[in-house]
Each structure stands twice: as structure tokens, then as C-alpha cells.
Amino acid sequence: MSTTVASRIAPSKAVNPHDAALEGTLERHPYLRNRNLRFESRDGRVILRGKVNSYYQKVMAQEIVRRLEGVDVIENQLEVTWS
């Protein structure tokens, strides 16, 4: 299983091109950048983890991942903090 952290602080830990594409897509999105999101990917399954400020951001992250080639299943475990 591959685990990657998309963050404004941590350097990329992506180990395969699919993870690098996923990380880059999340970091570039204006509603999600600087959000310290994490994901795990394996065999077409992506698990999203971390904290976001709204339900909209949670859904937006899932929809961004859904558009990527090779993603078959998304488990959205993002927590909405409402801060």
C-alpha cells in the first residue's frame, strides 16, 4: 500500500506516477491547497484522510480524485472541522 501526504510543509513522498498525479492534483486545487490532506492508494482504491473546513471541501476532494485515471474506489475519511 502506498501512503502519500499532500501538504504545504511536507515534501512529496509519492512513489509511483499515479500517486504523484493524485498528490499534484490535490495540491493545485484552489479549495484544497494548504489543507494537509493524506491519501493511501492501492489497486485502484484511494483512501482520503485529513481535515477540511467544510463539507464542500470534503466532496470536492472526492470528486477531484474520481476524475483520475485508474481510480476505481474512493473511501472518503476526511473530517470536517468547521473552524
N, C-alpha and C positions, 0 to 999 in steps of 0.2 A: 504494500500500500504506500502510496506517495503522499506526503503531507507537505503543504506549502503555506507560507504566511505572506499575505499581501498587506503591507504596512508602509507608512511613511518613514518608519525608522529602520526596520529590519531589512537587510539585503535579501535579494531573491534566493530562494532555496530550491527553485524548480529544477527537477532532474530530467524531465523529458519535454519534448516540444509541446505536447498537449498541455502540460502544467504551466509552461511558460506563457502560452497563449491565454489560458484562463487567468493567470495572475495579472498579465498585462491588461486584459480587458477590464477586470475589476478595478485596477489602479487608475485607469484612464477615465472611467465614467465619472462625470461631474457630481453626481449624487452620492457616490460611494468612495471617492478618493479620501484618503486620510481617515479611514474607518477601522483599521486593524482587523480586517477580515481574515479568516483562515479557511482553508479547504483541504479535504483529502480526496484523492481520486484513485480509482482502480477499476479496471474492466468496464469503463463506460458509466460508472457510478460516481457521483460527486456529492460530498457532504460539506455543506456550508456551515461555518461556526463563527462566532464573534458577536459583537454588539453593534446595533444601529439605533438611530434616534427616532425612527418612525416605521410604521407598518409598510408605508410606501417604499422605503429603502429596502426592507426585507424582501418584498415582492419584486422590486426592480433587480436586485441581485440574482434572484432565481431566474427571472426572465432573460437576463443577460447570459447566464450560464446555459440556459435551454437552447439558445441560438448557436452555440458552439458545436462544431462537428465532432462526433464521437461520444457525445453525452447522451446516455440513454435514460438514466435515473438520477433525480436530484432529491436529496434529503436536506431540507432547509431547517437547520437548527439555529438560525440567527435569533438573537434575543433583542427585543425592542425595549430600550431603556427609558424612553420618553423624557430625557433630560434636556 
